[in-house]
Amino acid sequence: MIDVASAVVYLHFGHSTPIIHCDLKSSSVLLDNNIVAHLSDFGMAKLLLGEDQSLTQTQTLATTGFYGREGHASTNGDVYNFRIMIMETFSGKKLTDEIFHGEMTL
């Protein structure tokens, strides 16, 4: 997970124009022969331009179905999806599993 976190930090802060992955999920992470994680699937990635550093979308932002609370593409949305990915990895449960309904909903 540290490798994925480092990749997300690089996308958001590694150069003058931040990049939003927009589709961060466990299937977007590939492991090499040394079990080093690499982020992939940049088909929905967006460049953030302008002062507010956010992007309004009229189409689907992610295939995961999980979005940041802002309702638009932003670096916070990637962080939100990363948190969901960590929760799913360590709990062994998907956010759509029955356990996360009712009072245990995110």
Secondary structure, DSSP 8 states (H G I E B T S, - for coil): -HHHHHHHHHHHHSSSS-EE-S---GGGEEE-TT--EEE---TT-EE--SSS--B--SS---SSS---TTSSB-HHHHHHHHHHHHHHHHH---TTSGGGSGGG--
